[in-house]
Amino acid sequence: MGHMDDYQRIARIIRYLDEHHTEQPNLVALAAIAGLSQFHLHRLFSAWAGITPKDFLQCLTLAHAKELLRQGESVLDSALVTGLSGPGRLHDLCVNLEAASPGEMKTGGAGWTLSAGFAESPFGRVLIGESPRGICHLSFVESVDGGAELAELQAEWPRARLWRDDATAAQLAARIFVHPDSTHPQPALRALVRGTPFQVLVWRALLQIRPGTLTSYGRLAAAVGKPGGARAVGQAVGQNPLSYLIPCHRVIRETGALGGYHWGRERKLALLVWETAPKRS
């Protein structure tokens, strides 16, 4: 069974739990939703995130979300002291985030060849674009053939030439989607974003939120010097061009409610469960 089938089953279960959150669904019901036996349901969760279905249910509770918000409380404060200028941490993965210059944005990638490829991840298929200055696009593929996502990448850099390379994308995906529990140090990843100075500031702040912790829109706004600017910060969070790599999924509402996510509520829940499940044995 591949990543893709695994994720689709997980998403189906999350959707069901979301719709029936008042009931206490048992494992028999969940197995039926996923079209699996209870034994295979258990195996699915162990393979996907190293957790039991019971732990998975625990991760979806409001209490769990509030605890993660509490754990994330001090993280941004200390990030501000370092000036948000240093490389962001992503498990042991270092992301060096560079901003495209006004000139590069104006020429739209003229003279550049962007490597663009599709790969599998624990959250379904992704499209990864790499520029001469680092990864410049990462999106979850929701169209059937990936055409819409390719068009989006081309629109971001209208004058660049796209070169299809799935093999490179697969290598990058293997480096990006490393489980937070992994102890292997990873070489730094270079990433390039095009955005306003304010958007880039917000995206750099997001890189400071460690896996296994969450922050709120209000706290993020205060961290970037815009207290009361949660709405503007929320918009910048939603326009993040590098899904997962810049962890906009780690921002939720103060109340513990999920808030929006460009790639869908189920995927945001899946990402959070995968990252924040109790320590694997």
PyMOL commands that set and color helices and strands:
alter all, ss='L'
color gray80, all
select helices_A, chain A and resi 3-19+27-34+38-49+53-59+62-71+73-81+102-107+147-156+166-176+197-206+217-223+230-238+248-250+265-276
alter helices_A, ss='H'
color red, helices_A
select strands_A, chain A and resi 88-90+93-99+113-121+124-131+134-140+161-164+189-193+215-216+251-252
alter strands_A, ss='S'
color yellow, strands_A
deselect
rebuild
show_as cartoon
